[in-house]
Amino acid sequence: MTQIELVGRESEISTLNACAKSARSEFAVVYGRRRIGKTFLVNQTFKGKFDFCYVGGHHLNEREQLKNFSEALKSYSKALFAPTLEDWFDAFRQLQVYLESLNKSKKKIIFIDEMPWIDTPYSGFVKALENFWNGWAALRNDIFLVASGSATSWMAEKLFENQGGLYNRITAQIYLRPFTLHEVELYLKSKNCPWDRFQIAQAYMIFGGVPFYYSLVNPKLSLAQNVDELFFAKNGRLRREFDELYNVLFSQGDKYIAVAKLLAGKPQGLCRDEIIKGIGIQGGAITKMLANLEHSDFIQSYASFGNKKKGTIYKLTDFFSLFYFKFLENNRSGDVRFWSNSLNTPAINSWQGISFERLCLLHTEQIKKKLGITGIRTEMSAWKNKTSQIDLIIDRADRIINLFEIKFSINKYSIAAKYAEKLRNRISEFQSSSKTRKGILHTFITTFGVLNAEGSSLVNSEIVLDDLFEK
């Protein structure tokens, strides 16, 4: 089996190492969505050499969590018996006693993984953690506590936004974002996977930038064969992945799934009021849900051009969810080679067009680099009226607006005469609606370029798939 390598994450590794070498006690929080590589990052950075490590158990009650914590204390302290722990205050007192017995000249690294799972109702875990840090660890200079968890809403509420004993106590926040296309390419190369960039882009439309999913790829098989093996085979590793994806991250996961499903059916996106109308959840609840989904990289919000405050548009950008709703949720075919047998069908071609738009929206830094505007202040937005929409607009401080047309194709994209007329009308409608006086540049993002771009008044600049693979 190919050894899994740590790809990218240079700044995150640097932050962890700096905390381990600093002259004070450090409290670092590593967070991000499920399967993004939080545990792998910490384990690889420190090669698993912790002075204490404990992983919270999913769906375990307080007694079971404490028992496992006690066993971890026994293992690390090399004691003959596991201590009896009455509550979490007792657990952290025992951890303190053990740590005080270690070499005083060495930084002690404590890793508590899946912390949100430990905080069962009425357990008092957070208060005990506050007491441990404020009453003992923070007063020393040799403690490095690393906390990790997938439930970003819990991490934010209980740690970053904590108004109690942990207020302003976190010394380092490390948020792991999904891989870019560049990082996925590096990772697949480390697995000796021979796919070209077109196949990698297609893979990204299914797996997104989630490293764990790529770790399951068999480099000896084509992308289509891998998709069949992972999703449509009877015991496919990712066949049931969606069942836990939202429920692990969010309490009341079914409501979050309802929002995601609603947005999956609206590629152009929806505003807040349209989401409220669609799922029937109102007020502060929907505001919190949208914020949690965005913090977890499931959705992205875009300002509506010319209406920053009230025109926010929300789009589902989690590729795994988009793939699930389109091809898995209601698939009753029983075809274990469903993907291979469905290639080049209208359903897949339509889905690829929408997914490629999402892929581009997640690589705007690469787009700006290609346009040579990384040093210019920019604002991203979208625009739509009753008949037209523009998924990506870059409004530049140098009084230029880039309007983007995004097209996925297996060859160079050809602009048909009828479509060219539609684009000209759309530009005219945008100018009339926005009343902008800035210069308009029409930019095409395609896989392999525009066939009839040269001499076309519609193509002011081009970006191709290779440009999106830039670091």
C-alpha positions as CSV (number, residue, x, y, z in Angstrom):
1,M,0.0,0.0,0.0
2,T,1.3,3.5,-0.9
3,Q,2.5,5.5,2.0
4,I,0.2,8.5,2.5
5,E,2.2,11.8,2.5
6,L,1.5,15.1,4.0
7,V,1.0,17.5,1.0
8,G,0.9,21.2,1.3
9,R,-0.2,22.7,4.7
10,E,3.2,24.6,5.0
11,S,1.8,27.5,7.0
12,E,-0.2,25.2,9.3
13,I,2.9,23.1,10.0
14,S,5.0,26.2,10.6
15,T,2.4,27.5,13.1
16,L,2.4,24.2,15.0
17,N,6.1,24.0,15.2
18,A,6.4,27.6,16.3
19,C,4.0,26.9,19.2
20,A,6.0,23.8,20.2
21,K,9.2,25.9,20.4
22,S,7.9,29.1,22.0
23,A,8.8,30.3,25.4
24,R,5.3,30.2,26.7
25,S,2.4,27.8,27.1
26,E,0.3,27.6,23.9
27,F,-3.3,26.6,23.3
28,A,-3.8,25.9,19.6
29,V,-7.1,24.9,17.9
30,V,-7.1,22.9,14.7
31,Y,-10.5,22.8,13.0
32,G,-12.2,22.2,9.7
33,R,-14.8,19.9,8.1
34,R,-14.9,16.1,8.4
35,R,-12.2,14.2,6.5
36,I,-10.1,17.4,5.8
37,G,-7.0,16.0,7.5
38,K,-6.9,17.7,10.9
39,T,-5.7,14.6,12.9
40,F,-3.3,13.6,10.1
41,L,-1.8,17.1,10.1
42,V,-1.1,17.0,13.9
43,N,0.1,13.4,13.9
44,Q,2.5,13.9,11.0
45,T,3.9,17.2,12.3
46,F,4.8,15.6,15.6
47,K,5.2,12.1,14.3
48,G,2.7,10.9,16.9
49,K,5.1,11.7,19.7
50,F,2.7,13.3,22.2
51,D,3.1,13.4,26.0
52,F,-0.6,12.8,26.2
53,C,-3.3,12.1,23.5
54,Y,-7.0,11.5,23.9
55,V,-9.6,11.1,21.1
56,G,-13.2,11.8,22.0
57,G,-15.6,9.0,21.1
58,H,-18.7,9.7,18.9
59,H,-22.0,9.0,20.7
60,L,-20.3,8.0,23.9
61,N,-21.8,9.2,27.2
62,E,-19.8,11.0,29.9
63,R,-19.0,7.8,31.9
64,E,-17.6,6.1,28.7
65,Q,-15.6,9.2,27.8
66,L,-14.1,9.4,31.2
67,K,-13.2,5.7,31.2
68,N,-11.4,6.1,27.9
69,F,-9.6,9.2,29.3
70,S,-8.5,7.2,32.3
71,E,-7.1,4.4,30.2
72,A,-5.2,7.0,28.1
73,L,-3.7,8.3,31.4
74,K,-2.7,4.8,32.4
75,S,-1.0,4.2,29.1
76,Y,1.0,7.4,28.9
77,S,2.0,7.4,32.6
78,K,2.8,3.7,32.5
79,A,0.8,3.3,35.7
80,L,-0.3,-0.2,36.9
81,F,-3.9,0.9,37.2
82,A,-6.2,3.3,35.5
83,P,-7.3,6.1,37.9
84,T,-10.9,6.4,38.9
85,L,-12.3,9.6,37.5
86,E,-15.5,11.2,39.0
87,D,-15.9,14.0,36.6
88,W,-13.9,16.2,34.1
89,F,-12.5,18.3,36.8
90,D,-11.0,15.2,38.3
91,A,-9.8,14.1,34.9
92,F,-7.8,17.3,34.3
93,R,-6.4,17.2,37.9
94,Q,-5.0,13.7,37.2
95,L,-3.6,14.9,33.8
96,Q,-2.0,17.8,35.7
97,V,-0.4,15.4,38.2
98,Y,1.0,13.2,35.4
99,L,2.4,16.2,33.4
100,E,4.1,17.6,36.5
101,S,6.0,14.3,36.8
102,L,7.7,14.9,33.4
103,N,10.9,16.6,32.5
104,K,10.5,20.2,33.4
105,S,12.9,21.5,30.7
106,K,10.8,20.0,27.8
107,K,7.6,21.3,26.2
108,K,4.8,18.9,26.9
109,I,2.5,18.3,23.9
110,I,-1.1,17.3,24.7
111,F,-3.4,16.5,21.8
112,I,-7.1,16.3,22.5
113,D,-8.9,15.2,19.3
114,E,-12.6,15.4,18.4
115,M,-13.2,17.7,21.4
116,P,-16.8,18.5,20.5
117,W,-17.7,14.8,21.0
118,I,-16.3,14.9,24.5
119,D,-18.6,17.8,25.5
120,T,-21.8,15.7,26.2
121,P,-24.8,17.4,27.8
122,Y,-24.3,18.5,31.4
123,S,-20.8,17.0,31.5
124,G,-19.1,20.2,32.6
125,F,-16.2,19.5,30.2
126,V,-15.7,23.1,29.0
127,K,-15.6,24.5,32.5
128,A,-13.1,21.8,33.6
129,L,-11.0,22.7,30.5
130,E,-11.1,26.4,31.4
131,N,-10.0,25.5,35.0
132,F,-7.2,23.4,33.8
133,W,-5.9,26.0,31.4
134,N,-6.3,29.1,33.4
135,G,-5.5,27.7,36.8
136,W,-2.5,25.7,35.8
137,A,-1.3,25.4,32.2
138,A,-1.3,29.1,31.3
139,L,0.8,29.9,34.4
140,R,3.6,27.7,33.1
141,N,5.8,28.0,30.0
142,D,6.1,24.3,29.1
143,I,2.6,23.2,28.0
144,F,1.3,23.0,24.4
145,L,-2.3,21.9,24.2
146,V,-3.6,21.1,20.7
147,A,-7.4,20.8,20.4
148,S,-9.1,19.5,17.3
149,G,-12.6,18.9,16.1
150,S,-14.8,18.7,13.0
151,A,-17.9,20.5,14.4
152,T,-16.8,24.0,13.6
153,S,-19.9,25.5,15.1
154,W,-19.0,24.0,18.5
155,M,-15.3,25.0,18.1
156,A,-16.4,28.6,17.4
157,E,-19.0,28.9,20.2
158,K,-17.1,27.1,22.9
159,L,-13.5,28.2,22.2
160,F,-13.1,31.2,19.9
161,E,-16.2,33.1,21.0
162,N,-16.2,31.9,24.5
163,Q,-17.1,34.7,26.8
164,G,-16.2,32.8,30.0
165,G,-12.9,31.4,31.2
166,L,-11.5,30.8,27.7
167,Y,-12.1,34.3,26.4
168,N,-9.0,35.3,24.4
169,R,-7.1,32.3,25.7
170,I,-6.6,30.6,22.3
171,T,-3.1,31.4,21.1
172,A,-3.3,29.9,17.6
173,Q,-6.2,29.1,15.3
174,I,-5.5,26.8,12.5
175,Y,-8.4,26.3,10.0
176,L,-7.8,23.6,7.5
177,R,-9.4,24.5,4.2
178,P,-10.0,22.0,1.3
179,F,-7.2,21.4,-1.0
180,T,-6.9,23.5,-4.2
181,L,-6.5,21.8,-7.6
182,H,-2.7,22.3,-7.3
183,E,-2.6,20.5,-3.9
184,V,-4.8,17.7,-5.2
185,E,-2.4,17.2,-8.2
186,L,0.6,17.0,-5.8
187,Y,-1.2,14.5,-3.6
188,L,-2.2,12.3,-6.6
189,K,1.3,12.4,-7.9
190,S,2.6,11.2,-4.5
191,K,0.3,8.2,-5.0
192,N,1.7,7.7,-8.5
193,C,-1.7,8.3,-10.0
194,P,-1.3,9.0,-13.8
195,W,-4.4,11.1,-14.3
196,D,-4.1,14.3,-16.4
197,R,-5.5,17.6,-15.3
198,F,-8.8,17.1,-17.1
199,Q,-9.4,13.9,-15.1
200,I,-8.2,15.6,-11.9
201,A,-10.7,18.5,-12.5
202,Q,-13.4,15.9,-13.0
203,A,-12.4,14.2,-9.8
204,Y,-12.5,17.5,-8.0
205,M,-16.1,17.9,-9.1
206,I,-16.9,14.7,-7.1
207,F,-14.5,14.7,-4.2
208,G,-13.8,18.5,-3.9
209,G,-10.6,19.3,-2.0
210,V,-11.1,16.7,0.7
211,P,-7.8,14.7,1.1
212,F,-9.3,11.6,2.7
213,Y,-11.4,10.9,-0.4
214,Y,-8.3,11.0,-2.6
215,S,-6.5,8.6,-0.2
216,L,-9.1,6.0,-1.2
217,V,-8.3,6.3,-4.9
218,N,-6.7,3.3,-6.6
219,P,-4.1,4.7,-9.0
220,K,-4.3,1.6,-11.1
221,L,-7.9,2.4,-12.1
222,S,-9.4,5.1,-14.2
223,L,-11.4,7.9,-12.5
224,A,-14.7,6.3,-13.7
225,Q,-13.6,2.9,-12.3
226,N,-12.7,4.5,-9.0
227,V,-16.1,6.2,-8.8
228,D,-17.9,2.9,-9.4
229,E,-15.7,1.2,-6.8
230,L,-16.2,3.9,-4.1
231,F,-19.8,4.8,-4.6
232,F,-21.8,2.2,-6.6
233,A,-20.2,-1.1,-5.6
234,K,-22.2,-2.9,-2.8
235,N,-19.6,-2.2,-0.2
236,G,-18.2,1.0,-1.6
237,R,-16.2,3.0,0.9
238,L,-18.1,6.2,0.2
239,R,-21.5,4.7,-0.4
240,R,-22.7,5.7,3.1
241,E,-20.5,8.7,3.6
242,F,-23.2,11.2,3.2
243,D,-25.2,9.7,6.0
244,E,-22.7,10.9,8.6
245,L,-21.3,14.0,6.8
246,Y,-23.8,16.5,8.2
247,N,-24.9,14.7,11.4
248,V,-21.3,14.5,12.6
249,L,-20.7,18.2,12.0
250,F,-24.0,19.7,13.1
251,S,-26.7,19.1,15.7
252,Q,-30.0,18.8,14.0
253,G,-28.2,17.7,10.9
254,D,-31.4,17.0,9.0
255,K,-32.2,20.7,8.9
256,Y,-28.7,21.4,7.5
257,I,-29.3,18.7,4.9
258,A,-32.6,20.4,3.9
259,V,-30.8,23.7,3.3
260,A,-28.1,21.9,1.2
261,K,-30.7,20.0,-0.8
262,L,-32.6,23.2,-1.5
263,L,-29.5,25.0,-2.8
264,A,-28.4,21.9,-4.8
265,G,-31.6,22.3,-6.9
266,K,-30.8,26.0,-7.5
267,P,-27.4,26.3,-9.2
268,Q,-27.9,30.1,-9.6
269,G,-28.1,30.3,-5.8
270,L,-30.8,31.7,-3.5
271,C,-31.0,34.7,-1.2
272,R,-31.8,34.4,2.5
273,D,-35.6,35.0,2.1
274,E,-35.8,32.4,-0.6
275,I,-34.1,29.9,1.7
276,I,-36.5,30.7,4.5
277,K,-39.4,30.3,2.2
278,G,-38.1,27.0,0.9
279,I,-37.5,25.2,4.2
280,G,-39.7,27.1,6.6
281,I,-37.0,28.0,9.2
282,Q,-36.9,31.6,10.2
283,G,-35.0,34.4,12.0
284,G,-31.8,33.7,14.0
285,A,-31.9,30.0,13.4
286,I,-31.4,30.3,9.6
287,T,-28.7,32.9,10.1
288,K,-26.8,30.6,12.4
289,M,-27.2,27.6,10.0
290,L,-26.0,29.6,7.0
291,A,-23.0,30.8,9.0
292,N,-22.1,27.3,10.2
293,L,-22.4,25.9,6.7
294,E,-20.2,28.6,5.3
295,H,-17.6,28.1,8.1
296,S,-17.5,24.4,7.2
297,D,-17.0,25.1,3.4
298,F,-20.3,23.7,2.4
299,I,-21.7,26.9,1.0
300,Q,-20.4,30.2,-0.1
301,S,-22.1,33.6,0.0
302,Y,-21.7,36.2,-2.7
303,A,-22.7,39.8,-2.7
304,S,-25.2,40.7,-5.4
305,F,-23.5,43.3,-7.6
306,G,-24.6,46.8,-6.5
307,N,-26.5,45.6,-3.5
308,K,-24.0,44.4,-0.9
309,K,-26.2,44.4,2.2
310,K,-29.5,42.9,1.0
311,G,-28.6,40.9,-2.1
312,T,-26.4,38.2,-0.6
313,I,-26.6,35.0,-2.7
314,Y,-25.9,31.6,-1.2
315,K,-24.6,28.7,-3.3
316,L,-23.9,25.1,-2.4
317,T,-20.2,24.6,-3.2
318,D,-19.6,21.2,-1.5
319,F,-18.9,19.0,-4.4
320,F,-19.6,15.8,-2.5
321,S,-23.1,17.0,-1.6
322,L,-23.8,18.1,-5.1
323,F,-22.7,14.7,-6.4
324,Y,-24.8,12.9,-3.8
325,F,-28.0,14.8,-4.5
326,K,-27.6,14.4,-8.2
327,F,-26.6,10.8,-8.6
328,L,-26.8,8.9,-5.3
329,E,-29.8,10.0,-3.2
330,N,-32.5,8.5,-5.5
331,N,-30.4,6.0,-7.4
332,R,-32.2,2.6,-7.3
333,S,-30.6,1.2,-10.4
334,G,-28.4,-1.4,-8.6
335,D,-25.8,-0.9,-11.4
336,V,-22.4,-1.4,-9.8
337,R,-20.9,0.2,-12.9
338,F,-23.4,3.1,-13.0
339,W,-20.8,5.8,-13.6
340,S,-18.8,4.0,-16.3
341,N,-22.1,3.2,-18.1
342,S,-23.4,6.8,-17.8
343,L,-20.4,8.7,-19.2
344,N,-21.3,11.4,-21.8
345,T,-25.0,11.3,-21.0
346,P,-26.9,14.6,-20.8
347,A,-27.3,14.2,-17.0
348,I,-23.5,14.0,-16.4
349,N,-22.7,16.6,-19.0
350,S,-25.1,19.1,-17.4
351,W,-23.8,18.3,-13.9
352,Q,-20.2,18.8,-15.1
353,G,-21.1,22.3,-16.4
354,I,-22.6,23.4,-13.1
355,S,-19.8,21.8,-11.1
356,F,-17.1,23.4,-13.2
357,E,-18.6,26.8,-12.3
358,R,-18.3,25.9,-8.7
359,L,-14.7,24.8,-9.2
360,C,-13.9,28.2,-10.7
361,L,-15.6,30.1,-7.9
362,L,-13.3,28.3,-5.4
363,H,-10.2,29.2,-7.3
364,T,-10.5,33.0,-7.6
365,E,-7.0,33.6,-6.4
366,Q,-5.7,31.6,-9.3
367,I,-8.0,33.6,-11.6
368,K,-6.7,36.9,-10.3
369,K,-3.1,35.7,-10.7
370,K,-3.7,34.9,-14.4
371,L,-5.4,38.3,-15.0
372,G,-2.4,40.0,-13.3
373,I,-4.5,41.8,-10.7
374,T,-3.4,40.2,-7.5
375,G,-2.1,43.6,-6.3
376,I,-5.3,45.4,-7.1
377,R,-8.2,45.7,-4.6
378,T,-11.1,43.6,-5.8
379,E,-14.6,42.7,-4.8
380,M,-16.3,39.4,-5.9
381,S,-20.0,39.3,-6.6
382,A,-22.7,37.8,-8.7
383,W,-25.7,39.2,-10.6
384,K,-29.0,38.1,-11.9
385,N,-32.3,39.5,-13.2
386,K,-35.4,37.8,-14.4
387,T,-33.8,36.5,-17.7
388,S,-30.0,36.4,-17.1
389,Q,-27.3,35.8,-14.6
390,I,-23.6,36.2,-14.2
391,D,-22.0,33.7,-11.7
392,L,-18.8,35.6,-11.1
393,I,-18.0,39.3,-11.3
394,I,-14.7,40.9,-10.2
395,D,-15.1,44.6,-9.6
396,R,-11.6,46.2,-9.6
397,A,-10.2,49.3,-8.0
398,D,-8.6,50.3,-11.3
399,R,-12.2,51.0,-12.7
400,I,-12.5,47.7,-14.6
401,I,-15.1,45.1,-14.2
402,N,-14.5,41.5,-15.3
403,L,-17.7,39.6,-16.3
404,F,-17.0,35.9,-16.5
405,E,-18.4,33.3,-18.7
406,I,-17.6,29.8,-17.5
407,K,-17.8,26.8,-19.8
408,F,-16.8,23.1,-19.4
409,S,-16.1,21.1,-22.6
410,I,-13.9,18.2,-23.7
411,N,-12.4,20.3,-26.5
412,K,-12.0,24.0,-27.3
413,Y,-15.3,25.8,-26.7
414,S,-16.9,27.3,-29.8
415,I,-19.2,30.4,-29.4
416,A,-22.2,29.8,-31.6
417,A,-23.8,32.9,-33.3
418,K,-27.1,32.5,-31.3
419,Y,-25.2,32.3,-28.0
420,A,-23.0,35.3,-28.9
421,E,-26.1,37.4,-29.3
422,K,-27.4,36.2,-26.0
423,L,-24.1,37.2,-24.3
424,R,-24.2,40.7,-25.9
425,N,-27.7,41.2,-24.6
426,R,-26.6,40.1,-21.2
427,I,-23.8,42.6,-21.1
428,S,-26.2,45.3,-22.2
429,E,-28.7,44.4,-19.5
430,F,-26.0,44.4,-16.8
431,Q,-24.7,47.8,-17.8
432,S,-28.3,49.2,-17.9
433,S,-29.2,47.6,-14.5
434,S,-26.0,48.4,-12.7
435,K,-25.6,51.9,-14.2
436,T,-21.8,51.4,-14.0
437,R,-19.4,53.7,-15.7
438,K,-16.5,51.4,-15.4
439,G,-14.9,49.5,-18.3
440,I,-16.3,46.0,-19.0
441,L,-14.0,43.1,-19.9
442,H,-15.6,39.9,-20.8
443,T,-13.5,37.0,-19.6
444,F,-14.0,33.3,-20.6
445,I,-12.9,30.5,-18.3
446,T,-12.9,27.2,-20.2
447,T,-11.1,23.9,-20.0
448,F,-9.0,24.3,-23.2
449,G,-9.7,27.8,-24.5
450,V,-12.2,29.4,-26.9
451,L,-12.0,28.2,-30.5
452,N,-13.0,31.5,-32.1
453,A,-11.6,33.8,-29.5
454,E,-9.2,35.7,-31.7
455,G,-10.9,38.7,-33.2
456,S,-14.1,38.2,-31.2
457,S,-15.4,41.3,-29.4
458,L,-16.9,39.0,-26.8
459,V,-13.5,37.5,-25.6
460,N,-11.4,40.2,-24.0
461,S,-9.4,37.7,-21.9
462,E,-9.1,34.0,-21.4
463,I,-8.4,31.6,-18.6
464,V,-8.0,27.9,-19.1
465,L,-8.0,24.8,-16.9
466,D,-4.2,24.8,-16.5
467,D,-4.3,28.3,-15.0
468,L,-6.5,27.0,-12.2
469,F,-3.8,24.6,-11.2
470,E,-1.4,27.3,-10.3
471,K,-0.2,27.4,-6.7
